[in-house]
Amino acid sequence: VLHNKKTYKAKIIGRDPSTDLALLKIDAKGLPNIRLARSKDVQIGEWVLAVGNPFNLTSTVTAGIVSAKGRSLQLLSRSARFPIESFIQTDAAINPGNSGGALVNLKGELIGINTAILSQTGSYTGYGFAVPVDIVSKVVNDLI
């Protein structure tokens, strides 16, 4: 289901447990796309927006800043043999259900894919993490 409330069937093209990413294909024409930023251009202190659907809420947006780059948290070490962890850390609220949503800069360019939080309660406590766009692009190209 997209933001315009249209529903499409999607096919899983591939999964990458090393980054916790999956590539889906929707057979439709005229779908919007997003411009990609470059990971090296993301700056600590830069304002970002986290877009997602936490708690089954449709299309939420939260704001924050980039707190760190290159974070390794051993989050994927249980599910992937060779986890690739070099997360962008942000204080933009990311909650359960937000995984797979966009982390964008103020130009609306994709800088990462929201993937995890660090929390004692399972809900937002100020630490969210996204896979950087350059890694996302590499994984997508490999899956294609």
N, CA, C and O atoms as a MOPAC input file, in Angstrom:
PM7 MOZYME 1SCF
protein

 N      0.86100 1    -1.16600 1     0.00000 1
 C      0.00000 1     0.00000 1     0.00000 1
 C      0.90900 1     1.23100 1     0.00000 1
 O      1.76300 1     1.38500 1     0.87300 1
 N      0.71400 1     2.08900 1    -0.97700 1
 C      1.50900 1     3.31000 1    -1.05400 1
 C      0.77900 1     4.46500 1    -0.38400 1
 O     -0.38000 1     4.34500 1     0.01200 1
 N      1.48500 1     5.58900 1    -0.26500 1
 C      0.94300 1     6.77100 1     0.40100 1
 C     -0.38100 1     7.22600 1    -0.21600 1
 O     -1.24600 1     7.75200 1     0.48500 1
 N     -0.54100 1     7.02200 1    -1.53700 1
 C     -1.78400 1     7.42700 1    -2.21000 1
 C     -2.91700 1     6.42800 1    -1.98100 1
 O     -3.98000 1     6.53800 1    -2.59200 1
 N     -2.68600 1     5.45500 1    -1.10200 1
 C     -3.64300 1     4.41900 1    -0.70500 1
 C     -3.91500 1     3.37000 1    -1.78400 1
 O     -4.79600 1     2.52600 1    -1.62200 1
 N     -3.15600 1     3.42300 1    -2.89100 1
 C     -3.28000 1     2.37000 1    -3.90100 1
 C     -2.51700 1     1.13500 1    -3.41400 1
 O     -1.44100 1     1.22400 1    -2.82300 1
 N     -3.12100 1    -0.00900 1    -3.68900 1
 C     -2.52700 1    -1.27300 1    -3.28000 1
 C     -1.97100 1    -1.99100 1    -4.50200 1
 O     -2.62300 1    -2.05700 1    -5.54400 1
 N     -0.77200 1    -2.52400 1    -4.36800 1
 C     -0.10300 1    -3.24900 1    -5.44400 1
 C      0.40400 1    -4.57000 1    -4.89500 1
 O      0.71900 1    -4.68800 1    -3.71100 1
 N      0.47800 1    -5.55800 1    -5.77000 1
 C      1.15900 1    -6.80000 1    -5.41200 1
 C      2.64500 1    -6.57700 1    -5.65000 1
 O      3.04000 1    -5.96600 1    -6.64300 1
 N      3.45600 1    -7.07100 1    -4.74000 1
 C      4.90100 1    -6.92500 1    -4.85400 1
 C      5.54600 1    -8.30700 1    -4.89600 1
 O      5.07100 1    -9.25700 1    -4.27400 1
 N      6.62600 1    -8.38700 1    -5.64000 1
 C      7.40900 1    -9.62100 1    -5.72400 1
 C      8.74800 1    -9.37000 1    -5.05000 1
 O      9.38700 1    -8.34400 1    -5.28300 1
 N      9.16800 1   -10.30400 1    -4.21900 1
 C     10.47700 1   -10.18900 1    -3.58200 1
 C     11.53600 1   -10.59200 1    -4.60200 1
 O     11.58000 1   -11.73700 1    -5.05100 1
 N     12.38300 1    -9.63800 1    -4.95800 1
 C     13.47700 1    -9.90000 1    -5.90300 1
 C     14.64400 1   -10.55000 1    -5.17800 1
 O     15.29300 1   -11.44600 1    -5.71800 1
 N     14.91100 1   -10.11000 1    -3.97100 1
 C     15.99700 1   -10.69100 1    -3.19600 1
 C     16.08100 1   -10.08700 1    -1.81400 1
 O     15.49700 1    -9.04200 1    -1.52500 1
 N     16.83000 1   -10.78100 1    -0.96400 1
 C     17.05700 1   -10.33500 1     0.41400 1
 C     18.54800 1   -10.37000 1     0.69200 1
 O     19.28300 1   -11.19200 1     0.14400 1
 N     18.98000 1    -9.45600 1     1.55900 1
 C     20.37500 1    -9.43800 1     1.97100 1
 C     20.44400 1    -9.38300 1     3.49200 1
 O     20.32600 1    -8.30500 1     4.07500 1
 N     20.63400 1   -10.52400 1     4.14000 1
 C     20.67800 1   -10.53000 1     5.60500 1
 C     21.86800 1    -9.76000 1     6.17300 1
 O     21.84200 1    -9.36000 1     7.33700 1
 N     22.91000 1    -9.54700 1     5.37100 1
 C     24.08100 1    -8.81800 1     5.85600 1
 C     23.77600 1    -7.35500 1     6.14400 1
 O     24.46800 1    -6.71900 1     6.93800 1
 N     22.73700 1    -6.81800 1     5.50000 1
 C     22.34600 1    -5.43000 1     5.72000 1
 C     20.89400 1    -5.30200 1     6.18400 1
 O     20.42700 1    -4.19500 1     6.45200 1
 N     20.18800 1    -6.40900 1     6.27800 1
 C     18.76700 1    -6.42600 1     6.64700 1
 C     17.92200 1    -5.66800 1     5.62400 1
 O     16.95000 1    -5.00100 1     5.98100 1
 N     18.30100 1    -5.77800 1     4.34700 1
 C     17.55900 1    -5.12300 1     3.26400 1
 C     16.91800 1    -6.16200 1     2.36700 1
 O     17.41000 1    -7.28400 1     2.24000 1
 N     15.80900 1    -5.77500 1     1.74400 1
 C     15.15500 1    -6.60000 1     0.73300 1
 C     14.75900 1    -5.69700 1    -0.41900 1
 O     14.50600 1    -4.50700 1    -0.23000 1
 N     14.70500 1    -6.27200 1    -1.62100 1
 C     14.30100 1    -5.54200 1    -2.80900 1
 C     12.97400 1    -6.10600 1    -3.29600 1
 O     12.85000 1    -7.30500 1    -3.54400 1
 N     11.98000 1    -5.22300 1    -3.43000 1
 C     10.66400 1    -5.59900 1    -3.90800 1
 C     10.42900 1    -4.98900 1    -5.28000 1
 O     10.94500 1    -3.91500 1    -5.59000 1
 N      9.63800 1    -5.68600 1    -6.10500 1
 C      9.27600 1    -5.16800 1    -7.41900 1
 C      7.76700 1    -5.03000 1    -7.49300 1
 O      7.02100 1    -5.94800 1    -7.15300 1
 N      7.33200 1    -3.85200 1    -7.95000 1
 C      5.91500 1    -3.58700 1    -8.19100 1
 C      5.76500 1    -3.36800 1    -9.68200 1
 O      6.45000 1    -2.51900 1   -10.25200 1
 N      4.88000 1    -4.12100 1   -10.32600 1
 C      4.62400 1    -3.92600 1   -11.75400 1
 C      3.59400 1    -2.81900 1   -11.92300 1
 O      2.38800 1    -3.06600 1   -11.89100 1
 N      4.08000 1    -1.60000 1   -12.10300 1
 C      3.20300 1    -0.44400 1   -12.30300 1
 C      4.01600 1     0.63600 1   -13.01000 1
 O      5.24400 1     0.66200 1   -12.93300 1
 N      3.32600 1     1.50000 1   -13.68000 1
 C      3.97700 1     2.60700 1   -14.37200 1
 C      3.67700 1     3.91200 1   -13.64900 1
 O      2.65800 1     4.03900 1   -12.97000 1
 N      4.58100 1     4.88700 1   -13.80500 1
 C      4.36800 1     6.21500 1   -13.25900 1
 C      4.52400 1     6.34100 1   -11.75700 1
 O      4.03600 1     7.30100 1   -11.16000 1
 N      5.20100 1     5.37900 1   -11.13700 1
 C      5.41500 1     5.47600 1    -9.69400 1
 C      6.48200 1     6.53600 1    -9.40900 1
 O      7.41900 1     6.69600 1   -10.19200 1
 N      6.34900 1     7.25400 1    -8.30400 1
 C      7.35600 1     8.26100 1    -7.97300 1
 C      8.65700 1     7.59300 1    -7.54200 1
 O      8.66700 1     6.43500 1    -7.12400 1
 N      9.74400 1     8.33600 1    -7.65200 1
 C     11.02200 1     7.83700 1    -7.15100 1
 C     11.66900 1     8.93000 1    -6.31400 1
 O     11.16300 1    10.04900 1    -6.22800 1
 N     12.77200 1     8.59500 1    -5.71200 1
 C     13.46300 1     9.52600 1    -4.82600 1
 C     14.88200 1     9.72600 1    -5.32200 1
 O     15.52300 1     8.79100 1    -5.80200 1
 N     15.36000 1    10.93900 1    -5.20400 1
 C     16.75700 1    11.21900 1    -5.55600 1
 C     17.65500 1    10.68000 1    -4.46000 1
 O     17.30300 1    10.71700 1    -3.28100 1
 N     18.81300 1    10.18100 1    -4.85200 1
 C     19.76300 1     9.61900 1    -3.89900 1
 C     20.86300 1    10.62500 1    -3.59800 1
 O     21.42200 1    11.23900 1    -4.50800 1
 N     21.16400 1    10.78800 1    -2.33500 1
 C     22.31600 1    11.58200 1    -1.92100 1
 C     23.54000 1    10.66800 1    -1.96400 1
 O     23.44200 1     9.52000 1    -2.39700 1
 N     24.66900 1    11.16100 1    -1.52600 1
 C     25.88200 1    10.34600 1    -1.38900 1
 C     26.23500 1    10.27600 1     0.08700 1
 O     26.18900 1    11.28200 1     0.79600 1
 N     26.58400 1     9.08900 1     0.54200 1
 C     26.87800 1     8.89500 1     1.95900 1
 C     27.98600 1     9.81200 1     2.44900 1
 O     27.92400 1    10.30800 1     3.57400 1
 N     28.99000 1    10.04300 1     1.63000 1
 C     30.11400 1    10.87700 1     2.07300 1
 C     29.69500 1    12.32800 1     2.28600 1
 O     30.38900 1    13.06900 1     2.98300 1
 N     28.58000 1    12.74600 1     1.70400 1
 C     28.10900 1    14.11600 1     1.86600 1
 C     27.25700 1    14.32400 1     3.11300 1
 O     26.96700 1    15.46400 1     3.47700 1
 N     26.85100 1    13.23700 1     3.77200 1
 C     26.05600 1    13.33800 1     5.00000 1
 C     26.96300 1    13.86100 1     6.11200 1
 O     28.06700 1    13.35700 1     6.32000 1
 N     26.48200 1    14.86900 1     6.81200 1
 C     27.28100 1    15.51900 1     7.85000 1
 C     26.68400 1    15.30400 1     9.24100 1
 O     25.46400 1    15.32500 1     9.41000 1
 N     27.54800 1    15.09600 1    10.22800 1
 C     27.09700 1    15.03600 1    11.61600 1
 C     26.51800 1    16.40700 1    11.96800 1
 O     27.12900 1    17.43800 1    11.68600 1
 N     25.34800 1    16.40800 1    12.58000 1
 C     24.64700 1    17.64300 1    12.91100 1
 C     23.63900 1    18.06500 1    11.85500 1
 O     22.85900 1    18.99100 1    12.07500 1
 N     23.65000 1    17.39200 1    10.70800 1
 C     22.71200 1    17.69800 1     9.62000 1
 C     21.30100 1    17.28700 1    10.02500 1
 O     21.10300 1    16.23300 1    10.62800 1
 N     20.32200 1    18.12700 1     9.69000 1
 C     18.92300 1    17.80400 1     9.94500 1
 C     18.43800 1    16.75000 1     8.96100 1
 O     18.74300 1    16.80500 1     7.76900 1
 N     17.67100 1    15.78200 1     9.48300 1
 C     17.13800 1    14.69800 1     8.66300 1
 C     15.68600 1    14.42600 1     9.05900 1
 O     15.22000 1    14.83300 1    10.12300 1
 N     14.99400 1    13.72500 1     8.16900 1
 C     13.61700 1    13.30600 1     8.41000 1
 C     13.54200 1    11.78800 1     8.25300 1
 O     14.07300 1    11.22400 1     7.29600 1
 N     12.87900 1    11.14200 1     9.20100 1
 C     12.65300 1     9.69600 1     9.12600 1
 C     11.20300 1     9.47400 1     8.73500 1
 O     10.28900 1     9.95000 1     9.40900 1
 N     10.99700 1     8.75300 1     7.64900 1
 C      9.65500 1     8.49600 1     7.12200 1
 C      9.34700 1     7.01800 1     7.31600 1
 O     10.20100 1     6.16800 1     7.06500 1
 N      8.15200 1     6.71100 1     7.75600 1
 C      7.79700 1     5.30700 1     7.93500 1
 C      6.35300 1     5.13000 1     8.33400 1
 O      5.53600 1     6.04300 1     8.21400 1
 N      6.05500 1     3.93200 1     8.81300 1
 C      4.69700 1     3.56700 1     9.21600 1
 C      4.71200 1     2.85200 1    10.57000 1
 O      4.24800 1     1.71600 1    10.66200 1
 N      5.23400 1     3.49100 1    11.62000 1
 C      5.29800 1     2.79200 1    12.91000 1
 C      3.91800 1     2.58300 1    13.50600 1
 O      3.00800 1     3.39100 1    13.31600 1
 N      3.78200 1     1.48600 1    14.22700 1
 C      2.54500 1     1.16900 1    14.94900 1
 C      1.32000 1     1.21200 1    14.03900 1
 O      0.22700 1     1.56200 1    14.48400 1
 N      1.50000 1     0.85900 1    12.76900 1
 C      0.42900 1     0.85600 1    11.76700 1
 C     -0.16700 1     2.23300 1    11.50100 1
 O     -1.28200 1     2.34000 1    10.99000 1
 N      0.56200 1     3.27600 1    11.84100 1
 C      0.15800 1     4.62800 1    11.47000 1
 C      0.63800 1     4.86200 1    10.04900 1
 O      1.75400 1     4.47800 1     9.70000 1
 N     -0.18000 1     5.47900 1     9.23700 1
 C      0.18500 1     5.66500 1     7.84100 1
 C      1.03600 1     6.90400 1     7.66800 1
 O      0.63600 1     8.00400 1     8.05000 1
 N      2.20700 1     6.72100 1     7.09300 1
 C      3.07100 1     7.79500 1     6.63900 1
 C      3.37700 1     8.83500 1     7.71400 1
 O      2.85400 1     9.94900 1     7.68800 1
 N      4.23000 1     8.45100 1     8.65400 1
 C      4.67200 1     9.39300 1     9.66800 1
 C      6.00700 1    10.00200 1     9.26200 1
 O      6.77400 1     9.38900 1     8.52000 1
 N      6.27800 1    11.18600 1     9.74000 1
 C      7.55700 1    11.86100 1     9.50600 1
 C      8.01300 1    12.42600 1    10.84100 1
 O      7.26400 1    13.12500 1    11.52300 1
 N      9.26500 1    12.11000 1    11.20900 1
 C      9.86100 1    12.69100 1    12.40200 1
 C     11.16100 1    13.36700 1    12.00600 1
 O     11.79300 1    12.97700 1    11.02400 1
 N     11.56200 1    14.37400 1    12.76000 1
 C     12.76700 1    15.14100 1    12.44900 1
 C     13.82300 1    14.92800 1    13.51800 1
 O     13.51800 1    14.66500 1    14.68100 1
 N     15.07500 1    15.04900 1    13.09000 1
 C     16.18800 1    14.94500 1    14.02500 1
 C     17.46400 1    15.35100 1    13.33500 1
 O     17.44900 1    15.95600 1    12.26300 1
 N     18.56900 1    15.01000 1    13.96400 1
 C     19.86800 1    15.29300 1    13.36200 1
 C     20.66200 1    14.00000 1    13.23200 1
 O     20.36600 1    13.00100 1    13.88700 1
 N     21.67400 1    14.04100 1    12.37700 1
 C     22.62500 1    12.94000 1    12.28200 1
 C     23.55200 1    13.06200 1    13.48200 1
 O     24.23900 1    14.07000 1    13.64500 1
 N     23.56800 1    12.03800 1    14.31600 1
 C     24.38100 1    12.04600 1    15.52500 1
 C     25.75700 1    11.44100 1    15.29400 1
 O     26.72700 1    11.83700 1    15.94100 1
 N     25.84900 1    10.48000 1    14.37300 1
 C     27.11700 1     9.80400 1    14.10300 1
 C     27.01200 1     9.06300 1    12.77900 1
 O     25.92100 1     8.80200 1    12.27400 1
 N     28.16000 1     8.73700 1    12.23800 1
 C     28.24500 1     7.91300 1    11.02200 1
 C     29.17100 1     6.73900 1    11.30800 1
 O     30.07400 1     6.83300 1    12.14000 1
 N     28.93700 1     5.63200 1    10.60900 1
 C     29.83100 1     4.48300 1    10.74300 1
 C     29.65200 1     3.69400 1    12.02400 1
 O     30.58700 1     3.02600 1    12.46500 1
 N     28.48400 1     3.75100 1    12.63200 1
 C     28.24200 1     3.00900 1    13.87400 1
 C     28.14100 1     1.51200 1    13.60000 1
 O     27.47100 1     1.08900 1    12.65800 1
 N     28.81000 1     0.71800 1    14.42500 1
 C     28.70200 1    -0.73800 1    14.39600 1
 C     28.16400 1    -1.17900 1    15.74200 1
 O     28.76400 1    -0.89500 1    16.77800 1
 N     27.03200 1    -1.87300 1    15.73200 1
 C     26.34400 1    -2.22000 1    16.97700 1
 C     26.18400 1    -3.71900 1    17.18100 1
 O     25.62500 1    -4.14000 1    18.19400 1
 N     26.65500 1    -4.52800 1    16.25400 1
 C     26.47300 1    -5.97800 1    16.28400 1
 C     24.99100 1    -6.35200 1    16.34200 1
 O     24.63300 1    -7.36900 1    16.93700 1
 N     24.13000 1    -5.54000 1    15.73000 1
 C     22.69500 1    -5.82400 1    15.68900 1
 C     22.36700 1    -6.97700 1    14.75700 1
 O     21.44600 1    -7.75000 1    15.02100 1
 N     23.11600 1    -7.09700 1    13.66900 1
 C     22.81000 1    -8.10400 1    12.65700 1
 C     23.63900 1    -9.37700 1    12.83000 1
 O     23.48400 1   -10.32200 1    12.05600 1
 N     24.50900 1    -9.41300 1    13.82900 1
 C     25.42000 1   -10.54500 1    13.97100 1
 C     24.69400 1   -11.85800 1    14.24200 1
 O     25.23000 1   -12.92800 1    13.95300 1
 N     23.48400 1   -11.79400 1    14.79200 1
 C     22.71300 1   -13.01100 1    15.06100 1
 C     22.03900 1   -13.55100 1    13.80800 1
 O     21.84500 1   -14.75900 1    13.67700 1
 N     21.67900 1   -12.65100 1    12.87600 1
 C     20.90700 1   -13.07600 1    11.70700 1
 C     21.72700 1   -13.16500 1    10.42800 1
 O     21.24800 1   -13.70100 1     9.42900 1
 N     22.94600 1   -12.65300 1    10.43900 1
 C     23.77000 1   -12.66000 1     9.22800 1
 C     25.15500 1   -13.19100 1     9.54600 1
 O     25.73500 1   -12.89500 1    10.59000 1
 N     25.66000 1   -13.97100 1     8.63300 1
 C     26.98800 1   -14.54800 1     8.83500 1
 C     28.07400 1   -13.47800 1     8.76500 1
 O     29.01800 1   -13.49000 1     9.55500 1
 N     27.93500 1   -12.54900 1     7.81100 1
 C     28.89700 1   -11.46000 1     7.64300 1
 C     28.14200 1   -10.12500 1     7.63700 1
 O     27.95400 1    -9.52800 1     6.57700 1
 N     27.70900 1    -9.65200 1     8.81400 1
 C     26.91800 1    -8.41900 1     8.84000 1
 C     27.72800 1    -7.21000 1     8.38900 1
 O     28.90300 1    -7.06100 1     8.72700 1
 N     27.07200 1    -6.35700 1     7.62200 1
 C     27.68300 1    -5.10200 1     7.20600 1
 C     27.02400 1    -4.01500 1     8.03500 1
 O     25.86900 1    -3.66200 1     7.80100 1
 N     27.75600 1    -3.48500 1     9.00100 1
 C     27.19900 1    -2.46800 1     9.87800 1
 C     28.06800 1    -1.22500 1     9.81900 1
 O     29.21900 1    -1.23400 1    10.25600 1
 N     27.52300 1    -0.19000 1     9.29100 1
 C     28.15200 1     1.12000 1     9.25200 1
 C     27.01900 1     2.14300 1     9.27600 1
 O     26.87500 1     2.95500 1     8.36200 1
 N     26.22600 1     2.08700 1    10.33200 1
 C     24.97000 1     2.81700 1    10.39600 1
 C     25.14800 1     4.32600 1    10.52100 1
 O     26.13500 1     4.81600 1    11.07000 1
 N     24.15900 1     5.04700 1     9.99400 1
 C     23.97700 1     6.45600 1    10.31500 1
 C     23.12500 1     6.47600 1    11.58100 1
 O     22.05000 1     5.87700 1    11.61900 1
 N     23.60200 1     7.16300 1    12.61300 1
 C     22.82600 1     7.29500 1    13.84600 1
 C     22.08600 1     8.61900 1    13.80700 1
 O     22.65300 1     9.64200 1    13.42300 1
 N     20.81500 1     8.60000 1    14.20600 1
 C     19.99900 1     9.80700 1    14.24300 1
 C     19.13300 1     9.81500 1    15.48900 1
 O     18.81400 1     8.76800 1    16.05300 1
 N     18.75700 1    11.01800 1    15.91000 1
 C     17.80000 1    11.11200 1    17.00700 1
 C     16.38100 1    11.33700 1    16.49500 1
 O     15.46800 1    11.55500 1    17.29200 1
 N     16.17800 1    11.28700 1    15.15900 1
 C     14.81500 1    11.31000 1    14.61600 1
 C     14.11200 1    10.04400 1    15.11300 1
 O     14.68800 1     8.95700 1    15.07400 1
 N     12.89000 1    10.18400 1    15.57300 1
 C     12.18000 1     9.04300 1    16.17000 1
 C     11.94600 1     7.93700 1    15.14700 1
 O     11.30200 1     8.14500 1    14.11900 1
 N     12.48000 1     6.76500 1    15.44900 1
 C     12.25700 1     5.55600 1    14.66600 1
 C     11.69300 1     4.53500 1    15.64500 1
 O     12.31800 1     4.23900 1    16.66300 1
 N     10.52400 1     4.00100 1    15.34500 1
 C      9.84200 1     3.05900 1    16.22200 1
 C      9.55000 1     1.76700 1    15.46800 1
 O      9.70200 1     1.72400 1    14.24700 1
 N      9.13300 1     0.70800 1    16.17300 1
 C      8.78400 1    -0.52900 1    15.48300 1
 C      7.78600 1    -0.27200 1    14.35200 1
 O      6.77200 1     0.39900 1    14.54700 1
 N      8.08100 1    -0.80500 1    13.18500 1
 C      7.25300 1    -0.58100 1    12.00300 1
 C      7.84700 1     0.46100 1    11.08100 1
 O      7.41500 1     0.59100 1     9.93600 1
 N      8.83800 1     1.21200 1    11.56200 1
 C      9.51500 1     2.22300 1    10.74200 1
 C     10.63800 1     1.61300 1     9.90400 1
 O     11.11900 1     2.25100 1     8.96800 1
 N     11.05800 1     0.40300 1    10.22100 1
 C     12.13900 1    -0.22600 1     9.46500 1
 C     11.77200 1    -0.28200 1     7.99700 1
 O     10.64000 1    -0.60700 1     7.64200 1
 N     12.72600 1     0.03400 1     7.15300 1
 C     12.49200 1     0.04200 1     5.71600 1
 C     12.04200 1     1.39500 1     5.21200 1
 O     11.91500 1     1.59400 1     4.00400 1
 N     11.79900 1     2.32700 1     6.11300 1
 C     11.42000 1     3.67800 1     5.71400 1
 C     12.63500 1     4.50000 1     5.34200 1
 O     13.77200 1     4.11700 1     5.62000 1
 N     12.38400 1     5.62000 1     4.72000 1
 C     13.45700 1     6.49400 1     4.23700 1
 C     13.97000 1     7.40600 1     5.33600 1
 O     13.20400 1     7.90400 1     6.16100 1
 N     15.27700 1     7.61600 1     5.33300 1
 C     15.90700 1     8.70200 1     6.07500 1
 C     16.37300 1     9.68700 1     5.01800 1
 O     17.22900 1     9.35800 1     4.19700 1
 N     15.82400 1    10.88400 1     5.03000 1
 C     16.10400 1    11.85700 1     3.97600 1
 C     16.70700 1    13.12900 1     4.56000 1
 O     16.49700 1    13.46700 1     5.72500 1
 N     17.46900 1    13.82700 1     3.70800 1
 C     17.99400 1    15.13200 1     4.10000 1
 C     16.92400 1    16.19600 1     3.81900 1
 O     15.83600 1    15.86700 1     3.34700 1
 N     17.22200 1    17.44000 1     4.10200 1
 C     16.21900 1    18.48800 1     3.93100 1
 C     15.95800 1    18.83600 1     2.47500 1
 O     15.04200 1    19.60400 1     2.18300 1
 N     16.75000 1    18.28300 1     1.55000 1
 C     16.47800 1    18.42400 1     0.11400 1
 C     15.52500 1    17.33000 1    -0.36400 1
 O     15.11900 1    17.32900 1    -1.52600 1
 N     15.16400 1    16.40200 1     0.52000 1
 C     14.29800 1    15.29000 1     0.15300 1
 C     15.04800 1    14.14200 1    -0.50200 1
 O     14.42900 1    13.26000 1    -1.09800 1
 N     16.37300 1    14.13900 1    -0.40200 1
 C     17.19300 1    13.06900 1    -0.99300 1
 C     17.37000 1    11.94000 1     0.02100 1
 O     17.51900 1    12.18400 1     1.21800 1
 N     17.35300 1    10.71300 1    -0.47000 1
 C     17.55200 1     9.55100 1     0.38600 1
 C     18.99200 1     9.50600 1     0.87400 1
 O     19.92700 1     9.53400 1     0.07400 1
 N     19.16800 1     9.43600 1     2.19700 1
 C     20.51700 1     9.26100 1     2.73800 1
 C     20.66400 1     7.90700 1     3.41900 1
 O     21.78000 1     7.47700 1     3.70900 1
 N     19.53500 1     7.22400 1     3.68100 1
 C     19.61000 1     5.91000 1     4.30700 1
 C     18.25400 1     5.25900 1     4.41400 1
 O     17.22200 1     5.87500 1     4.14800 1
 N     18.27600 1     3.98900 1     4.81200 1
 C     17.05400 1     3.22400 1     5.06900 1
 C     17.02600 1     2.91400 1     6.56800 1
 O     17.93000 1     2.26800 1     7.09800 1
 N     15.96900 1     3.38800 1     7.23900 1
 C     15.81100 1     3.15700 1     8.67600 1
 C     15.76900 1     1.65700 1     8.93500 1
 O     15.05500 1     0.91400 1     8.26200 1
 N     16.54600 1     1.22800 1     9.92100 1
 C     16.61100 1    -0.21500 1    10.13500 1
 C     16.53400 1    -0.64800 1    11.58400 1
 O     16.12200 1    -1.77600 1    11.85100 1
 N     16.91400 1     0.20700 1    12.54400 1
 C     16.99300 1    -0.28100 1    13.92000 1
 C     16.90400 1     0.86400 1    14.91700 1
 O     17.10900 1     2.03300 1    14.59000 1
 N     16.58700 1     0.47200 1    16.16000 1
 C     16.65600 1     1.39100 1    17.28100 1
 C     17.48300 1     0.72100 1    18.36600 1
 O     17.65200 1    -0.49800 1    18.35600 1
 N     17.98600 1     1.49100 1    19.27900 1
 C     18.67800 1     0.97000 1    20.45700 1
 C     17.85700 1     1.42300 1    21.65400 1
 O     17.80400 1     2.61200 1    21.96800 1
 N     17.21600 1     0.46900 1    22.31900 1
 C     16.23600 1     0.83000 1    23.33200 1
 C     16.08200 1    -0.28900 1    24.34600 1
 O     16.11400 1    -1.46600 1    23.98800 1
 N     15.91500 1     0.07400 1    25.60600 1
 C     15.62600 1    -0.90800 1    26.65300 1
 C     14.16400 1    -1.34100 1    26.62100 1
 O     13.82400 1    -2.42400 1    27.09600 1
 N     13.29000 1    -0.48400 1    26.05500 1
 C     11.85500 1    -0.75400 1    26.08200 1
 C     11.29600 1    -1.28800 1    24.76900 1
 O     10.18000 1    -1.80600 1    24.74200 1
 N     12.05900 1    -1.17000 1    23.67100 1
 C     11.55900 1    -1.57300 1    22.36300 1
 C     10.92500 1    -0.42300 1    21.60500 1
 O     10.52100 1    -0.58700 1    20.45400 1
 N     10.83100 1     0.73300 1    22.23400 1
 C     10.30600 1     1.92900 1    21.57900 1
 C     11.37500 1     3.01600 1    21.57800 1
 O     12.40900 1     2.87800 1    22.23100 1
 N     11.12600 1     4.07300 1    20.85800 1
 C     12.07900 1     5.15500 1    20.66200 1
 C     12.60700 1     5.73600 1    21.97600 1
 O     11.83300 1     6.09300 1    22.86400 1
 N     13.92000 1     5.82300 1    22.08300 1
 C     14.55000 1     6.46900 1    23.23400 1
 C     15.68000 1     7.39600 1    22.80000 1
 O     16.54700 1     7.74500 1    23.60100 1
 N     15.66500 1     7.79300 1    21.52800 1
 C     16.66000 1     8.76100 1    21.08200 1
 C     17.75400 1     8.21700 1    20.19800 1
 O     18.59600 1     8.97900 1    19.72200 1
 N     17.76600 1     6.90100 1    19.96000 1
 C     18.81600 1     6.30300 1    19.14900 1
 C     18.20300 1     5.50200 1    18.01100 1
 O     17.64600 1     4.42800 1    18.23700 1
 N     18.30100 1     6.01300 1    16.79700 1
 C     17.82800 1     5.30600 1    15.61900 1
 C     18.98200 1     5.12300 1    14.65700 1
 O     19.94500 1     5.89000 1    14.67500 1
 N     18.88200 1     4.10200 1    13.81400 1
 C     19.98100 1     3.77400 1    12.91500 1
 C     19.46100 1     3.45400 1    11.51900 1
 O     18.42300 1     2.81500 1    11.34800 1
 N     20.21900 1     3.92200 1    10.52600 1
 C     19.85300 1     3.70700 1     9.12700 1
 C     21.05000 1     3.17800 1     8.35900 1
 O     22.19300 1     3.54300 1     8.63400 1
 N     20.77300 1     2.30700 1     7.38700 1
 C     21.81200 1     1.82100 1     6.47100 1
 C     22.09200 1     2.96000 1     5.48700 1
 O     21.15800 1     3.45700 1     4.85700 1
 N     23.35000 1     3.38800 1     5.33700 1
 C     23.67700 1     4.50200 1     4.44000 1
 C     23.32400 1     4.20400 1     2.98500 1
 O     23.37900 1     3.05800 1     2.53900 1
 N     22.96300 1     5.25200 1     2.26000 1
 C     22.47600 1     5.13100 1     0.88500 1
 C     23.48700 1     4.46500 1    -0.04500 1
 O     23.07700 1     3.73000 1    -0.94400 1
 N     24.77200 1     4.68600 1     0.13000 1
 C     25.75200 1     4.04900 1    -0.75600 1
 C     25.74800 1     2.53100 1    -0.59100 1
 O     25.90500 1     1.80000 1    -1.56900 1
 N     25.57000 1     2.05500 1     0.64300 1
 C     25.46700 1     0.61100 1     0.87600 1
 C     24.15300 1     0.09300 1     0.29700 1
 O     24.12300 1    -0.96900 1    -0.32500 1
 N     23.05700 1     0.84700 1     0.50200 1
 C     21.75300 1     0.46800 1    -0.05500 1
 C     21.86000 1     0.31900 1    -1.57200 1
 O     21.39300 1    -0.67300 1    -2.13100 1
 N     22.47000 1     1.29300 1    -2.23600 1
 C     22.60900 1     1.25500 1    -3.70400 1
 C     23.39200 1     0.03400 1    -4.15700 1
 O     23.01500 1    -0.61600 1    -5.13200 1
 N     24.46300 1    -0.28200 1    -3.46900 1
 C     25.28100 1    -1.45100 1    -3.82100 1
 C     24.47800 1    -2.73500 1    -3.65500 1
 O     24.51900 1    -3.60300 1    -4.52700 1
 N     23.75700 1    -2.86700 1    -2.56500 1
 C     22.96300 1    -4.06400 1    -2.30700 1
 C     21.86000 1    -4.19600 1    -3.35600 1
 O     21.64100 1    -5.28300 1    -3.89100 1
 N     21.16300 1    -3.09200 1    -3.65300 1
 C     20.09700 1    -3.11900 1    -4.66000 1
 C     20.65800 1    -3.55400 1    -5.99900 1
 O     20.07900 1    -4.42700 1    -6.64600 1
 N     21.76900 1    -2.97300 1    -6.43800 1
 C     22.37600 1    -3.35000 1    -7.72200 1
 C     22.78200 1    -4.81900 1    -7.73600 1
 O     22.60200 1    -5.50200 1    -8.74500 1
 N     23.32800 1    -5.30900 1    -6.62800 1
 C     23.70400 1    -6.73400 1    -6.53100 1
 C     22.46400 1    -7.62600 1    -6.63400 1
 O     22.49900 1    -8.65400 1    -7.31200 1
 N     21.37300 1    -7.24600 1    -5.97200 1
 C     20.15100 1    -8.06200 1    -6.01900 1
 C     19.51600 1    -8.05400 1    -7.40400 1
 O     18.98200 1    -9.06600 1    -7.85700 1
 N     19.57700 1    -6.91000 1    -8.07100 1
 C     19.03700 1    -6.84600 1    -9.43900 1
 C     19.84400 1    -7.76000 1   -10.34600 1
 O     19.55700 1    -7.85500 1   -11.54000 1

